């Protein structure tokens, strides 16, 4: 069971790394129409981070 979970985590990490590489290859996807210095709120819980 643990082996399967570990394997799934490795697969997920590899998938995320590939996605990040694809995003770096396509900078047009990262262009934001609004400024980055605003706050992102977390689903009304009051938790936010300044980006």
C-alpha distance matrix in Angstrom:
0.0 3.8 5.4 5.2 6.4 8.7 9.9 10.7 12.6 14.4 15.4 16.7 18.6 20.1 21.2 22.8 24.5 25.9 27.1 28.8 30.5 31.8 33.2 34.9 36.4 37.8 39.6 41.3 38.1 38.2 41.8 42.2 45.3 45.5 45.6 42.4 43.9 43.0 40.6 37.3 36.7 33.4 33.7 36.6 34.9 37.5 35.1 36.3 36.5 39.5 38.7
3.8 0.0 3.8 5.4 5.0 6.0 8.4 9.7 10.5 12.3 14.1 15.2 16.4 18.3 19.8 21.0 22.5 24.3 25.6 26.9 28.6 30.2 31.5 33.0 34.7 36.2 37.8 39.8 36.7 36.5 40.1 40.5 43.7 43.8 43.6 40.3 41.6 40.9 38.5 35.5 35.0 31.8 32.5 35.4 33.5 35.8 33.2 34.2 34.2 37.1 36.3
5.4 3.8 0.0 3.8 5.5 5.1 6.1 8.6 9.9 10.5 12.2 14.2 15.3 16.5 18.2 20.0 21.0 22.5 24.3 25.7 27.0 28.6 30.3 31.6 33.0 34.8 36.7 38.7 35.8 35.8 39.5 40.3 43.6 43.9 43.8 40.6 42.2 41.7 39.6 36.6 36.5 33.5 34.3 37.4 35.7 37.9 35.1 35.8 35.4 38.1 37.0
5.2 5.4 3.8 0.0 3.8 5.4 5.0 6.1 8.7 9.9 10.4 12.2 14.2 15.3 16.4 18.3 19.9 21.0 22.5 24.3 25.7 26.9 28.6 30.3 31.6 33.1 35.1 36.8 33.8 34.1 37.8 38.4 41.6 42.1 42.3 39.2 41.0 40.4 38.3 35.0 34.9 31.8 32.3 35.5 34.2 36.6 33.9 34.6 34.5 37.2 35.9
6.4 5.0 5.5 3.8 0.0 3.8 5.4 5.1 6.3 8.7 9.8 10.5 12.3 14.3 15.2 16.5 18.4 20.0 21.0 22.5 24.4 25.7 26.9 28.7 30.4 31.7 33.3 35.1 31.9 31.9 35.5 35.9 39.1 39.4 39.4 36.2 37.8 37.1 34.9 31.7 31.4 28.3 28.9 32.1 30.6 32.9 30.2 31.0 30.9 33.7 32.7
8.7 6.0 5.1 5.4 3.8 0.0 3.8 5.4 5.1 6.3 8.7 9.9 10.6 12.4 14.2 15.4 16.6 18.5 20.0 21.1 22.7 24.5 25.8 27.1 28.8 30.5 32.1 34.2 31.3 31.1 34.8 35.4 38.8 39.0 38.8 35.5 37.1 36.8 34.7 31.8 31.9 29.1 30.1 33.3 31.7 33.7 30.7 31.2 30.6 33.2 32.0
9.9 8.4 6.1 5.0 5.4 3.8 0.0 3.8 5.4 5.1 6.2 8.6 9.9 10.6 12.3 14.3 15.3 16.5 18.4 20.0 21.1 22.6 24.4 25.8 27.1 28.9 30.8 32.9 30.0 30.2 34.0 34.9 38.3 38.9 39.0 35.9 37.8 37.6 35.8 32.7 33.1 30.4 31.3 34.7 33.4 35.4 32.5 32.7 32.1 34.4 32.8
10.7 9.7 8.6 6.1 5.1 5.4 3.8 0.0 3.8 5.4 5.0 6.1 8.6 9.9 10.4 12.3 14.2 15.3 16.4 18.3 19.9 21.0 22.5 24.4 25.8 27.1 29.0 30.7 27.7 28.0 31.6 32.4 35.6 36.2 36.5 33.5 35.5 35.0 33.1 29.9 30.1 27.3 28.0 31.5 30.4 32.6 29.8 30.1 29.7 32.1 30.5
12.6 10.5 9.9 8.7 6.3 5.1 5.4 3.8 0.0 3.8 5.4 5.1 6.1 8.6 9.8 10.5 12.2 14.2 15.2 16.4 18.3 19.9 21.0 22.6 24.4 25.8 27.3 29.3 26.3 26.1 29.8 30.4 33.7 34.1 34.0 30.8 32.6 32.3 30.4 27.4 27.8 25.1 26.3 29.6 28.3 30.2 27.2 27.3 26.7 29.1 27.6
14.4 12.3 10.5 9.9 8.7 6.3 5.1 5.4 3.8 0.0 3.8 5.4 5.1 6.1 8.5 9.9 10.5 12.3 14.2 15.3 16.5 18.4 19.9 21.1 22.6 24.5 26.3 28.5 25.8 25.7 29.5 30.6 34.1 34.7 34.6 31.4 33.4 33.5 31.9 29.1 29.9 27.6 29.0 32.4 31.2 32.8 29.7 29.4 28.3 30.4 28.5
15.4 14.1 12.2 10.4 9.8 8.7 6.2 5.0 5.4 3.8 0.0 3.8 5.5 5.2 6.1 8.7 9.9 10.6 12.3 14.3 15.4 16.5 18.4 20.1 21.2 22.8 24.9 26.9 24.1 24.5 28.3 29.5 32.8 33.8 34.1 31.2 33.5 33.4 32.0 29.0 29.9 27.5 28.6 32.2 31.5 33.2 30.3 29.9 29.0 30.9 28.9
16.7 15.2 14.2 12.2 10.5 9.9 8.6 6.1 5.1 5.4 3.8 0.0 3.8 5.4 5.0 6.2 8.6 9.9 10.5 12.3 14.3 15.3 16.5 18.4 20.0 21.2 22.9 24.7 21.7 21.9 25.6 26.5 29.8 30.5 30.8 27.9 30.1 29.9 28.4 25.3 26.1 23.8 24.9 28.5 27.8 29.5 26.6 26.2 25.4 27.4 25.4
18.6 16.4 15.3 14.2 12.3 10.6 9.9 8.6 6.1 5.1 5.5 3.8 0.0 3.8 5.4 5.1 6.1 8.6 9.8 10.5 12.3 14.2 15.2 16.5 18.4 20.1 21.5 23.7 21.0 20.7 24.5 25.5 29.0 29.6 29.5 26.4 28.5 28.7 27.4 24.7 25.8 23.8 25.5 28.9 28.1 29.4 26.2 25.5 24.2 25.9 23.8
20.1 18.3 16.5 15.3 14.3 12.4 10.6 9.9 8.6 6.1 5.2 5.4 3.8 0.0 3.8 5.4 5.0 6.2 8.6 9.8 10.5 12.3 14.2 15.3 16.6 18.6 20.5 22.9 20.5 20.6 24.4 26.0 29.5 30.5 30.6 27.8 30.2 30.6 29.7 27.1 28.5 26.7 28.3 31.9 31.3 32.5 29.4 28.4 26.9 28.3 25.9
21.2 19.8 18.2 16.4 15.2 14.2 12.3 10.4 9.8 8.5 6.1 5.0 5.4 3.8 0.0 3.8 5.4 5.2 6.2 8.7 9.9 10.6 12.4 14.4 15.4 16.7 18.9 20.7 18.0 18.7 22.4 23.9 27.2 28.4 28.9 26.3 29.0 29.1 28.3 25.4 26.8 25.1 26.3 30.0 29.8 31.2 28.3 27.2 26.0 27.4 24.9
22.8 21.0 20.0 18.3 16.5 15.4 14.3 12.3 10.5 9.9 8.7 6.2 5.1 5.4 3.8 0.0 3.8 5.4 5.0 6.2 8.6 9.8 10.5 12.4 14.2 15.3 16.8 18.8 16.0 16.0 19.7 20.9 24.4 25.3 25.6 22.8 25.4 25.5 24.7 22.0 23.5 22.0 23.6 27.2 27.0 28.1 25.0 23.8 22.4 23.7 21.1
24.5 22.5 21.0 19.9 18.4 16.6 15.3 14.2 12.2 10.5 9.9 8.6 6.1 5.0 5.4 3.8 0.0 3.8 5.4 5.0 6.2 8.6 9.8 10.6 12.4 14.4 15.9 18.5 16.3 16.0 19.8 21.5 25.2 26.2 26.1 23.3 25.9 26.6 26.1 23.8 25.8 24.6 26.6 30.0 29.7 30.4 27.2 25.6 23.7 24.7 21.9
25.9 24.3 22.5 21.0 20.0 18.5 16.5 15.3 14.2 12.3 10.6 9.9 8.6 6.2 5.2 5.4 3.8 0.0 3.8 5.4 5.1 6.2 8.7 9.9 10.6 12.5 14.8 17.1 15.1 15.7 19.4 21.5 25.0 26.5 26.9 24.5 27.5 28.2 28.0 25.6 27.6 26.5 28.2 31.7 31.8 32.7 29.7 28.0 26.2 26.9 23.9
27.1 25.6 24.3 22.5 21.0 20.0 18.4 16.4 15.2 14.2 12.3 10.5 9.8 8.6 6.2 5.0 5.4 3.8 0.0 3.8 5.4 5.1 6.2 8.7 9.9 10.7 12.7 14.5 12.0 12.7 16.4 18.3 21.6 23.2 23.8 21.6 24.6 25.1 24.9 22.4 24.5 23.6 25.1 28.7 29.0 29.8 27.0 25.2 23.7 24.3 21.2
28.8 26.9 25.7 24.3 22.5 21.1 20.0 18.3 16.4 15.3 14.3 12.3 10.5 9.8 8.7 6.2 5.0 5.4 3.8 0.0 3.8 5.4 5.1 6.2 8.7 9.9 11.0 13.5 11.4 11.0 14.8 16.7 20.3 21.6 21.7 19.2 22.1 23.0 23.1 21.0 23.4 22.9 24.9 28.3 28.4 28.8 25.8 23.7 21.6 22.0 18.8
30.5 28.6 27.0 25.7 24.4 22.7 21.1 19.9 18.3 16.5 15.4 14.3 12.3 10.5 9.9 8.6 6.2 5.1 5.4 3.8 0.0 3.8 5.4 5.1 6.3 8.8 10.6 13.5 12.2 12.3 15.9 18.4 22.0 23.6 23.7 21.5 24.6 25.8 26.3 24.4 27.0 26.6 28.7 32.0 32.2 32.5 29.5 27.2 25.0 25.0 21.7
31.8 30.2 28.6 26.9 25.7 24.5 22.6 21.0 19.9 18.4 16.5 15.3 14.2 12.3 10.6 9.8 8.6 6.2 5.1 5.4 3.8 0.0 3.8 5.4 5.0 6.4 9.2 11.3 9.9 11.1 14.5 17.2 20.4 22.5 23.2 21.5 24.9 25.9 26.4 24.4 27.0 26.7 28.4 31.8 32.4 32.8 30.1 27.8 25.9 25.8 22.4
33.2 31.5 30.3 28.6 26.9 25.8 24.4 22.5 21.0 19.9 18.4 16.5 15.2 14.2 12.4 10.5 9.8 8.7 6.2 5.1 5.4 3.8 0.0 3.8 5.3 5.1 6.5 8.7 6.8 7.4 10.9 13.5 16.9 18.8 19.4 17.7 21.1 22.2 22.9 21.1 23.9 23.9 25.8 29.0 29.8 29.9 27.3 24.8 22.7 22.4 18.9
34.9 33.0 31.6 30.3 28.7 27.1 25.8 24.4 22.6 21.1 20.1 18.4 16.5 15.3 14.4 12.4 10.6 9.9 8.7 6.2 5.1 5.4 3.8 0.0 3.8 5.4 5.8 9.3 8.8 8.4 11.5 14.4 17.9 19.7 19.7 18.0 21.2 22.9 23.9 22.6 25.7 26.0 28.2 31.3 31.8 31.6 28.8 26.1 23.6 22.9 19.2
36.4 34.7 33.0 31.6 30.4 28.8 27.1 25.8 24.4 22.6 21.2 20.0 18.4 16.6 15.4 14.2 12.4 10.6 9.9 8.7 6.3 5.0 5.3 3.8 0.0 3.8 6.1 9.0 9.4 10.2 12.8 16.2 19.3 21.6 22.1 20.8 24.3 25.9 27.1 25.7 28.7 29.0 31.0 34.1 34.9 34.9 32.1 29.4 27.1 26.3 22.6
37.8 36.2 34.8 33.1 31.7 30.5 28.9 27.1 25.8 24.5 22.8 21.2 20.1 18.6 16.7 15.3 14.4 12.5 10.7 9.9 8.8 6.4 5.1 5.4 3.8 0.0 3.8 5.5 6.0 7.7 9.9 13.3 16.1 18.8 19.8 18.9 22.6 23.9 25.4 24.0 27.0 27.6 29.3 32.3 33.5 33.4 31.0 28.2 26.1 25.2 21.5
39.6 37.8 36.7 35.1 33.3 32.1 30.8 29.0 27.3 26.3 24.9 22.9 21.5 20.5 18.9 16.8 15.9 14.8 12.7 11.0 10.6 9.2 6.5 5.8 6.1 3.8 0.0 3.8 5.3 5.3 6.9 10.5 13.4 15.9 16.5 15.8 19.4 21.1 22.8 21.9 25.2 26.2 28.2 31.0 32.2 31.7 29.3 26.2 23.9 22.5 18.8
41.3 39.8 38.7 36.8 35.1 34.2 32.9 30.7 29.3 28.5 26.9 24.7 23.7 22.9 20.7 18.8 18.5 17.1 14.5 13.5 13.5 11.3 8.7 9.3 9.0 5.5 3.8 0.0 3.8 5.4 5.5 9.0 11.2 14.2 15.7 15.7 19.5 20.7 22.7 21.7 24.9 26.1 27.7 30.4 32.0 31.6 29.6 26.5 24.5 23.1 19.5
38.1 36.7 35.8 33.8 31.9 31.3 30.0 27.7 26.3 25.8 24.1 21.7 21.0 20.5 18.0 16.0 16.3 15.1 12.0 11.4 12.2 9.9 6.8 8.8 9.4 6.0 5.3 3.8 0.0 3.8 5.6 8.2 10.9 13.6 15.2 14.7 18.5 19.2 20.6 19.1 22.1 23.0 24.4 27.3 28.9 28.7 26.7 23.9 22.1 21.2 17.7
38.2 36.5 35.8 34.1 31.9 31.1 30.2 28.0 26.1 25.7 24.5 21.9 20.7 20.6 18.7 16.0 16.0 15.7 12.7 11.0 12.3 11.1 7.4 8.4 10.2 7.7 5.3 5.4 3.8 0.0 3.8 6.2 9.7 11.6 12.4 11.4 15.1 16.3 17.9 16.8 20.0 21.2 23.1 25.8 27.1 26.6 24.4 21.3 19.2 18.0 14.3
41.8 40.1 39.5 37.8 35.5 34.8 34.0 31.6 29.8 29.5 28.3 25.6 24.5 24.4 22.4 19.7 19.8 19.4 16.4 14.8 15.9 14.5 10.9 11.5 12.8 9.9 6.9 5.5 5.6 3.8 0.0 3.8 6.6 9.0 10.2 10.4 14.1 15.4 17.6 17.1 20.5 22.3 24.1 26.4 28.0 27.2 25.4 22.0 20.0 18.3 14.7
42.2 40.5 40.3 38.4 35.9 35.4 34.9 32.4 30.4 30.6 29.5 26.5 25.5 26.0 23.9 20.9 21.5 21.5 18.3 16.7 18.4 17.2 13.5 14.4 16.2 13.3 10.5 9.0 8.2 6.2 3.8 0.0 3.8 5.5 7.2 7.7 11.4 12.1 14.4 14.1 17.5 19.5 21.3 23.3 25.1 24.1 22.6 19.2 17.5 15.7 12.5
45.3 43.7 43.6 41.6 39.1 38.8 38.3 35.6 33.7 34.1 32.8 29.8 29.0 29.5 27.2 24.4 25.2 25.0 21.6 20.3 22.0 20.4 16.9 17.9 19.3 16.1 13.4 11.2 10.9 9.7 6.6 3.8 0.0 3.8 7.0 9.1 12.2 12.6 15.2 15.3 18.4 20.8 22.2 23.8 26.1 24.9 23.9 20.6 19.3 17.2 14.5
45.5 43.8 43.9 42.1 39.4 39.0 38.9 36.2 34.1 34.7 33.8 30.5 29.6 30.5 28.4 25.3 26.2 26.5 23.2 21.6 23.6 22.5 18.8 19.7 21.6 18.8 15.9 14.2 13.6 11.6 9.0 5.5 3.8 0.0 3.8 6.5 9.0 9.1 12.0 12.7 15.9 18.7 20.4 21.5 23.7 22.1 21.3 17.8 16.5 14.2 11.9
45.6 43.6 43.8 42.3 39.4 38.8 39.0 36.5 34.0 34.6 34.1 30.8 29.5 30.6 28.9 25.6 26.1 26.9 23.8 21.7 23.7 23.2 19.4 19.7 22.1 19.8 16.5 15.7 15.2 12.4 10.2 7.2 7.0 3.8 0.0 3.8 5.6 7.0 10.5 12.1 15.5 18.6 20.8 21.8 23.4 21.4 20.2 16.6 14.7 11.7 9.5
42.4 40.3 40.6 39.2 36.2 35.5 35.9 33.5 30.8 31.4 31.2 27.9 26.4 27.8 26.3 22.8 23.3 24.5 21.6 19.2 21.5 21.5 17.7 18.0 20.8 18.9 15.8 15.7 14.7 11.4 10.4 7.7 9.1 6.5 3.8 0.0 3.8 5.7 8.6 9.8 13.6 16.3 19.0 20.2 21.4 19.4 17.7 14.0 11.6 8.8 6.0
43.9 41.6 42.2 41.0 37.8 37.1 37.8 35.5 32.6 33.4 33.5 30.1 28.5 30.2 29.0 25.4 25.9 27.5 24.6 22.1 24.6 24.9 21.1 21.2 24.3 22.6 19.4 19.5 18.5 15.1 14.1 11.4 12.2 9.0 5.6 3.8 0.0 3.8 6.9 9.6 13.0 16.1 19.0 19.5 20.4 17.9 16.4 12.6 10.2 6.7 5.4
43.0 40.9 41.7 40.4 37.1 36.8 37.6 35.0 32.3 33.5 33.4 29.9 28.7 30.6 29.1 25.5 26.6 28.2 25.1 23.0 25.8 25.9 22.2 22.9 25.9 23.9 21.1 20.7 19.2 16.3 15.4 12.1 12.6 9.1 7.0 5.7 3.8 0.0 3.8 6.7 9.7 13.2 15.8 16.1 17.2 14.8 13.7 10.1 8.7 5.9 5.9
40.6 38.5 39.6 38.3 34.9 34.7 35.8 33.1 30.4 31.9 32.0 28.4 27.4 29.7 28.3 24.7 26.1 28.0 24.9 23.1 26.3 26.4 22.9 23.9 27.1 25.4 22.8 22.7 20.6 17.9 17.6 14.4 15.2 12.0 10.5 8.6 6.9 3.8 0.0 3.8 6.3 9.7 12.5 12.7 13.5 11.1 10.0 6.4 5.7 4.5 6.0
37.3 35.5 36.6 35.0 31.7 31.8 32.7 29.9 27.4 29.1 29.0 25.3 24.7 27.1 25.4 22.0 23.8 25.6 22.4 21.0 24.4 24.4 21.1 22.6 25.7 24.0 21.9 21.7 19.1 16.8 17.1 14.1 15.3 12.7 12.1 9.8 9.6 6.7 3.8 0.0 3.8 6.7 9.5 10.6 11.6 10.1 8.6 5.5 5.7 6.5 7.0
36.7 35.0 36.5 34.9 31.4 31.9 33.1 30.1 27.8 29.9 29.9 26.1 25.8 28.5 26.8 23.5 25.8 27.6 24.5 23.4 27.0 27.0 23.9 25.7 28.7 27.0 25.2 24.9 22.1 20.0 20.5 17.5 18.4 15.9 15.5 13.6 13.0 9.7 6.3 3.8 0.0 3.8 6.3 6.8 7.9 6.8 6.1 4.4 7.0 9.0 10.4
33.4 31.8 33.5 31.8 28.3 29.1 30.4 27.3 25.1 27.6 27.5 23.8 23.8 26.7 25.1 22.0 24.6 26.5 23.6 22.9 26.6 26.7 23.9 26.0 29.0 27.6 26.2 26.1 23.0 21.2 22.3 19.5 20.8 18.7 18.6 16.3 16.1 13.2 9.7 6.7 3.8 0.0 3.8 5.7 5.9 6.6 5.4 5.7 8.5 11.5 12.7
33.7 32.5 34.3 32.3 28.9 30.1 31.3 28.0 26.3 29.0 28.6 24.9 25.5 28.3 26.3 23.6 26.6 28.2 25.1 24.9 28.7 28.4 25.8 28.2 31.0 29.3 28.2 27.7 24.4 23.1 24.1 21.3 22.2 20.4 20.8 19.0 19.0 15.8 12.5 9.5 6.3 3.8 0.0 3.8 5.5 7.7 8.1 9.2 12.3 15.0 16.1
36.6 35.4 37.4 35.5 32.1 33.3 34.7 31.5 29.6 32.4 32.2 28.5 28.9 31.9 30.0 27.2 30.0 31.7 28.7 28.3 32.0 31.8 29.0 31.3 34.1 32.3 31.0 30.4 27.3 25.8 26.4 23.3 23.8 21.5 21.8 20.2 19.5 16.1 12.7 10.6 6.8 5.7 3.8 0.0 3.8 5.4 7.6 9.2 12.8 15.4 17.2
34.9 33.5 35.7 34.2 30.6 31.7 33.4 30.4 28.3 31.2 31.5 27.8 28.1 31.3 29.8 27.0 29.7 31.8 29.0 28.4 32.2 32.4 29.8 31.8 34.9 33.5 32.2 32.0 28.9 27.1 28.0 25.1 26.1 23.7 23.4 21.4 20.4 17.2 13.5 11.6 7.9 5.9 5.5 3.8 0.0 3.8 5.4 8.5 12.1 15.2 17.4
37.5 35.8 37.9 36.6 32.9 33.7 35.4 32.6 30.2 32.8 33.2 29.5 29.4 32.5 31.2 28.1 30.4 32.7 29.8 28.8 32.5 32.8 29.9 31.6 34.9 33.4 31.7 31.6 28.7 26.6 27.2 24.1 24.9 22.1 21.4 19.4 17.9 14.8 11.1 10.1 6.8 6.6 7.7 5.4 3.8 0.0 3.8 6.3 10.0 12.6 15.4
35.1 33.2 35.1 33.9 30.2 30.7 32.5 29.8 27.2 29.7 30.3 26.6 26.2 29.4 28.3 25.0 27.2 29.7 27.0 25.8 29.5 30.1 27.3 28.8 32.1 31.0 29.3 29.6 26.7 24.4 25.4 22.6 23.9 21.3 20.2 17.7 16.4 13.7 10.0 8.6 6.1 5.4 8.1 7.6 5.4 3.8 0.0 3.8 7.1 10.4 12.9
36.3 34.2 35.8 34.6 31.0 31.2 32.7 30.1 27.3 29.4 29.9 26.2 25.5 28.4 27.2 23.8 25.6 28.0 25.2 23.7 27.2 27.8 24.8 26.1 29.4 28.2 26.2 26.5 23.9 21.3 22.0 19.2 20.6 17.8 16.6 14.0 12.6 10.1 6.4 5.5 4.4 5.7 9.2 9.2 8.5 6.3 3.8 0.0 3.8 6.8 9.3
36.5 34.2 35.4 34.5 30.9 30.6 32.1 29.7 26.7 28.3 29.0 25.4 24.2 26.9 26.0 22.4 23.7 26.2 23.7 21.6 25.0 25.9 22.7 23.6 27.1 26.1 23.9 24.5 22.1 19.2 20.0 17.5 19.3 16.5 14.7 11.6 10.2 8.7 5.7 5.7 7.0 8.5 12.3 12.8 12.1 10.0 7.1 3.8 0.0 3.8 6.1
39.5 37.1 38.1 37.2 33.7 33.2 34.4 32.1 29.1 30.4 30.9 27.4 25.9 28.3 27.4 23.7 24.7 26.9 24.3 22.0 25.0 25.8 22.4 22.9 26.3 25.2 22.5 23.1 21.2 18.0 18.3 15.7 17.2 14.2 11.7 8.8 6.7 5.9 4.5 6.5 9.0 11.5 15.0 15.4 15.2 12.6 10.4 6.8 3.8 0.0 3.8
38.7 36.3 37.0 35.9 32.7 32.0 32.8 30.5 27.6 28.5 28.9 25.4 23.8 25.9 24.9 21.1 21.9 23.9 21.2 18.8 21.7 22.4 18.9 19.2 22.6 21.5 18.8 19.5 17.7 14.3 14.7 12.5 14.5 11.9 9.5 6.0 5.4 5.9 6.0 7.0 10.4 12.7 16.1 17.2 17.4 15.4 12.9 9.3 6.1 3.8 0.0
